Amino acid sequence: MDYAHNVAAYEAIIATGRQLTQGRLIGVIAAPSDRRDTDLIAIGQICGAGFDGLMINGG
């Protein structure tokens, strides 16, 4: 759907995905390597709670 750059963008993608489907929401996520550890942890928490399944690109 989009390449999110921060927590707010991931939250928006999850909310939009939930509006588009009644079924499971699977996320394929990655985060730029120049993010702080605290940002990456927050992204993981948001995505872990918001998606029913995840594929994570550790690039």
VENHURA-V668094 format. One record per residue. N is the residue number from 1. D_LAST is the distance of its C-alpha to the last C-alpha in whole Angstrom. Layout:
N;D_LAST / N;D_LAST
//
This chain:
1;19 / 2;17 / 3;14 / 4;15 / 5;15 / 6;17 / 7;19 / 8;22 / 9;20 / 10;18 / 11;22 / 12;23 / 13;21 / 14;22 / 15;25 / 16;26 / 17;24 / 18;27 / 19;29 / 20;28 / 21;29 / 22;31 / 23;28 / 24;25 / 25;22 / 26;19 / 27;16 / 28;12 / 29;11 / 30;8 / 31;9 / 32;9 / 33;8 / 34;12 / 35;13 / 36;16 / 37;15 / 38;18 / 39;16 / 40;13 / 41;16 / 42;18 / 43;15 / 44;15 / 45;19 / 46;19 / 47;17 / 48;18 / 49;22 / 50;22 / 51;20 / 52;22 / 53;19 / 54;15 / 55;12 / 56;9 / 57;5 / 58;4 / 59;0
//
